[in-house]
Amino acid sequence: MKPTHYNAADLDPLILFADNHLLAINKPAALLTQDSGTGRKNLEDWAREWVRIDKQKSGNVFLHAVHRIDKDVSGIVLFARTSKALARLNQEIRTHACKKIYHAWVHGIPNPATNKLHHALIHKNHRAQISSLHTPDAQEARLHYQTLQTKEKTALLKIDLETGRYHQIRAQLAFIGHPILGDTKYGATPRPQPGIALQHIQLQINHPTQRKPITITIPKTDQIGNKS
């Protein structure tokens, strides 16, 4: 397999926040967050090349994803640029001290228009499945959704993610009969656009060194629309 070439300048329009400790990027759909042993193009290696050029580093660059989003999902991915930042941000994620907001276009019009979903999930065969909390390895999954817009038997939802489980949003919305547009793994029909109509649009987190809250948001011009 040929090594992947990364053009650092091409990443510039996707940079949402950058300082000496953090780097936040608007990941396109259909791009891996990390290599994960595949050798395929991924955001973390691309971002590492950006830092190498930006800081004119000749050696290894410290850069690690604080969280991941699925390949088929677009939106905010946060990277730590120092080991201190990584440790502190990992603690924020573990204790749910951060706040993540997503937008999703789904099939059908949810009723009620606003609701809280509370399920148990298990991870099986590269899917999340709704289960009972008494099932071994089941994890509690909670989110709150609000319908923002409807269009031709589809709806745009704002999702406040309370827990961050594997495929959580995708599985929970599909379970209530409203799979995300393009998410064929969870029962939706294919769409012409890459990826699925799910985007991580806002992240609120405490800065690891300044110890004050920061909010990172996707520009409105880049937010997903119903193009299916």
C-alpha positions as CSV (number, residue, x, y, z in Angstrom):
1,M,0.0,0.0,0.0
2,K,1.4,3.4,-1.0
3,P,1.9,5.9,1.9
4,T,-0.8,8.5,2.2
5,H,0.2,12.0,1.2
6,Y,-1.2,14.8,3.4
7,N,-1.3,18.4,2.2
8,A,-1.4,20.5,5.4
9,A,-2.7,23.6,3.6
10,D,-5.9,21.7,2.6
11,L,-6.8,21.3,6.2
12,D,-6.8,25.1,6.9
13,P,-10.5,25.6,6.0
14,L,-11.5,22.9,8.5
15,I,-9.6,24.3,11.5
16,L,-12.1,25.5,14.2
17,F,-9.8,26.2,17.1
18,A,-6.0,26.0,17.6
19,D,-3.6,27.0,20.3
20,N,-0.6,25.4,21.9
21,H,-2.6,22.8,23.7
22,L,-5.7,22.1,21.6
23,L,-6.7,21.6,17.9
24,A,-10.3,21.3,16.9
25,I,-11.2,20.3,13.3
26,N,-14.4,19.9,11.4
27,K,-14.1,16.3,10.1
28,P,-15.7,15.6,6.7
29,A,-18.0,12.6,6.4
30,A,-16.4,9.4,5.1
31,L,-13.0,10.2,6.7
32,L,-11.6,8.1,9.5
33,T,-10.7,9.9,12.8
34,Q,-7.7,7.7,13.3
35,D,-5.7,5.1,11.3
36,S,-6.8,2.2,13.5
37,G,-4.3,0.0,11.6
38,T,-6.0,0.4,8.3
39,G,-3.3,2.5,6.6
40,R,-6.1,4.7,5.1
41,K,-6.2,8.4,5.1
42,N,-7.4,9.7,8.5
43,L,-7.9,13.0,10.3
44,E,-5.3,12.5,13.0
45,D,-2.4,11.9,10.6
46,W,-3.6,14.8,8.5
47,A,-3.7,17.1,11.6
48,R,-0.3,15.9,12.7
49,E,1.1,17.0,9.4
50,W,-0.6,20.4,9.8
51,V,1.0,20.9,13.2
52,R,4.4,19.8,11.8
53,I,4.2,22.5,9.1
54,D,2.6,25.1,11.4
55,K,5.2,24.8,14.1
56,Q,8.1,23.9,11.7
57,K,8.9,20.7,13.6
58,S,11.4,18.3,12.2
59,G,10.9,15.5,14.6
60,N,7.8,13.6,16.0
61,V,4.7,15.6,16.7
62,F,2.6,14.9,19.8
63,L,-1.0,14.9,18.8
64,H,-3.8,12.6,20.0
65,A,-7.6,12.6,19.5
66,V,-9.4,13.2,22.7
67,H,-12.6,11.6,21.3
68,R,-13.6,10.0,18.0
69,I,-16.6,10.2,15.8
70,D,-17.7,7.5,13.3
71,K,-16.2,7.6,9.8
72,D,-19.6,8.3,8.3
73,V,-20.3,11.2,10.7
74,S,-19.0,14.7,10.2
75,G,-18.2,17.5,12.7
76,I,-16.0,18.5,15.6
77,V,-13.0,16.3,16.6
78,L,-10.8,17.6,19.4
79,F,-7.1,16.8,19.6
80,A,-4.6,17.4,22.4
81,R,-1.3,18.8,21.5
82,T,0.4,18.1,24.8
83,S,0.4,15.2,27.3
84,K,-0.9,17.5,30.0
85,A,-3.8,18.5,27.9
86,L,-4.5,14.9,26.9
87,A,-4.7,13.7,30.5
88,R,-6.9,16.5,31.7
89,L,-9.3,16.3,28.7
90,N,-9.6,12.5,29.0
91,Q,-10.7,13.1,32.6
92,E,-13.3,15.6,31.3
93,I,-14.6,13.0,28.9
94,R,-14.7,10.2,31.5
95,T,-16.7,12.4,34.0
96,H,-19.0,13.8,31.3
97,A,-17.9,17.3,32.2
98,C,-18.1,18.2,28.5
99,K,-21.2,18.9,26.6
100,K,-21.7,17.6,23.0
101,I,-24.5,18.8,20.7
102,Y,-25.3,17.0,17.4
103,H,-27.7,17.7,14.5
104,A,-29.3,14.8,12.6
105,W,-31.8,14.6,9.8
106,V,-34.0,11.5,10.3
107,H,-36.7,9.6,8.5
108,G,-40.2,10.5,9.7
109,I,-41.5,13.2,12.2
110,P,-40.8,12.2,15.8
111,N,-43.8,12.3,18.2
112,P,-43.3,13.8,20.7
113,A,-41.3,16.6,19.1
114,T,-39.0,16.8,22.1
115,N,-38.1,13.8,24.2
116,K,-35.4,12.1,26.3
117,L,-34.3,8.6,25.3
118,H,-33.0,6.2,27.9
119,H,-31.8,2.7,26.8
120,A,-29.2,0.1,27.4
121,L,-26.8,-0.7,24.6
122,I,-24.5,-3.6,23.8
123,H,-21.8,-3.6,21.2
124,K,-22.1,-6.6,18.9
125,N,-20.9,-7.3,15.3
126,H,-19.9,-3.6,14.7
127,R,-23.4,-2.5,15.7
128,A,-25.0,-1.1,18.8
129,Q,-28.1,-3.0,19.9
130,I,-30.8,-2.0,22.3
131,S,-30.8,-4.4,25.3
132,S,-31.6,-4.7,28.9
133,L,-29.4,-3.2,31.6
134,H,-29.3,-6.7,33.1
135,T,-27.5,-8.0,30.0
136,P,-23.8,-8.6,30.6
137,D,-21.7,-5.7,29.3
138,A,-24.8,-3.5,28.6
139,Q,-24.2,0.2,29.0
140,E,-26.7,2.9,29.9
141,A,-27.3,5.4,27.0
142,R,-29.1,8.7,27.4
143,L,-29.8,11.6,25.1
144,H,-32.3,14.4,24.7
145,Y,-33.6,15.4,21.3
146,Q,-35.5,18.5,20.0
147,T,-37.2,18.8,16.6
148,L,-35.9,21.9,14.9
149,Q,-37.4,21.6,11.4
150,T,-39.5,19.2,9.3
151,K,-39.3,18.7,5.5
152,E,-41.0,16.1,3.3
153,K,-41.5,13.4,6.0
154,T,-38.0,14.0,7.5
155,A,-37.0,16.0,10.5
156,L,-33.9,17.9,11.7
157,L,-33.1,17.1,15.3
158,K,-30.9,18.8,17.8
159,I,-29.4,16.1,20.1
160,D,-27.9,16.7,23.5
161,L,-25.7,13.7,24.1
162,E,-25.6,12.8,27.8
163,T,-23.5,9.6,27.4
164,G,-21.1,8.8,24.6
165,R,-21.6,5.1,23.7
166,Y,-20.6,3.3,20.5
167,H,-23.1,4.3,17.7
168,Q,-25.4,5.6,20.5
169,I,-27.3,8.2,18.5
170,R,-27.7,6.0,15.5
171,A,-29.0,3.0,17.4
172,Q,-31.4,4.9,19.7
173,L,-33.0,7.0,16.9
174,A,-33.4,3.9,14.7
175,F,-35.0,2.0,17.6
176,I,-37.8,4.6,18.0
177,G,-38.4,4.4,14.2
178,H,-36.4,7.4,13.0
179,P,-33.1,6.2,11.5
180,I,-30.7,8.9,10.3
181,L,-30.7,9.6,6.6
182,G,-28.2,7.5,4.8
183,D,-27.6,5.2,7.7
184,T,-28.1,1.9,6.0
185,K,-26.5,0.0,8.9
186,Y,-29.5,1.0,11.0
187,G,-32.3,0.6,8.5
188,A,-32.2,3.8,6.5
189,T,-32.2,4.0,2.7
190,P,-29.0,5.0,0.8
191,R,-28.4,8.6,-0.1
192,P,-26.1,10.2,-2.8
193,Q,-24.0,12.2,-0.3
194,P,-21.1,10.5,1.5
195,G,-21.6,9.5,5.0
196,I,-24.8,9.9,7.0
197,A,-26.8,13.0,8.0
198,L,-25.3,13.3,11.5
199,Q,-23.0,16.1,12.6
200,H,-21.2,17.0,15.8
201,I,-21.9,20.7,15.8
202,Q,-20.9,22.0,19.2
203,L,-18.5,21.0,22.0
204,Q,-18.3,22.7,25.3
205,I,-15.3,21.8,27.4
206,N,-12.9,23.3,30.0
207,H,-9.6,24.4,28.6
208,P,-6.9,22.1,30.1
209,T,-4.5,24.9,31.1
210,Q,-6.6,28.0,31.3
211,R,-9.2,26.1,33.3
212,K,-12.1,28.1,31.8
213,P,-14.9,26.8,29.6
214,I,-14.6,27.2,25.8
215,T,-17.3,26.5,23.2
216,I,-16.3,25.2,19.7
217,T,-19.1,25.4,17.1
218,I,-19.4,24.4,13.4
219,P,-20.1,27.5,11.3
220,K,-23.8,27.6,10.1
221,T,-22.6,27.5,6.5
222,D,-21.1,24.1,7.1
223,Q,-24.0,22.5,9.0
224,I,-25.8,19.6,7.4
225,G,-28.9,20.1,5.4
226,N,-31.5,17.7,4.1
227,K,-30.1,17.0,0.6
228,S,-31.4,13.4,0.3
